[in-house]
Amino acid sequence: MSILFLLIPLSIIVAITFLLIFIRACKSGQFSDMQTPAMRILQDVTIKNKTK
């Protein structure tokens, strides 16, 4: 029973930490462009081999 007095506050601290990290990532623009990475795989890019 006494372990709950340690685990509950610890889990709340971890949850708040992850929430703050997520909010910081959103504010810095980490998730602002969701289309370009998905479309990049569809672009036809040819790589020219340089042979000597």
FENFEN-V283358 format. One record per residue. N is the residue number from 1. PHI is phi in whole degrees, -180 to 180 (999 if undefined). Layout:
n->N phi->PHI
n->N phi->PHI
This chain:
n->1 phi->999
n->2 phi->-71
n->3 phi->-67
n->4 phi->-64
n->5 phi->-68
n->6 phi->-94
n->7 phi->-73
n->8 phi->-66
n->9 phi->-64
n->10 phi->-64
n->11 phi->-69
n->12 phi->-67
n->13 phi->-64
n->14 phi->-65
n->15 phi->-64
n->16 phi->-66
n->17 phi->-62
n->18 phi->-65
n->19 phi->-65
n->20 phi->-67
n->21 phi->-65
n->22 phi->-65
n->23 phi->-64
n->24 phi->-64
n->25 phi->-67
n->26 phi->-67
n->27 phi->-70
n->28 phi->-84
n->29 phi->91
n->30 phi->-62
n->31 phi->-110
n->32 phi->-77
n->33 phi->-114
n->34 phi->-96
n->35 phi->-87
n->36 phi->-61
n->37 phi->-62
n->38 phi->-74
n->39 phi->-83
n->40 phi->-62
n->41 phi->-71
n->42 phi->-88
n->43 phi->-72
n->44 phi->-90
n->45 phi->-115
n->46 phi->-98
n->47 phi->-104
n->48 phi->-88
n->49 phi->-82
n->50 phi->-94
n->51 phi->-113
n->52 phi->-104
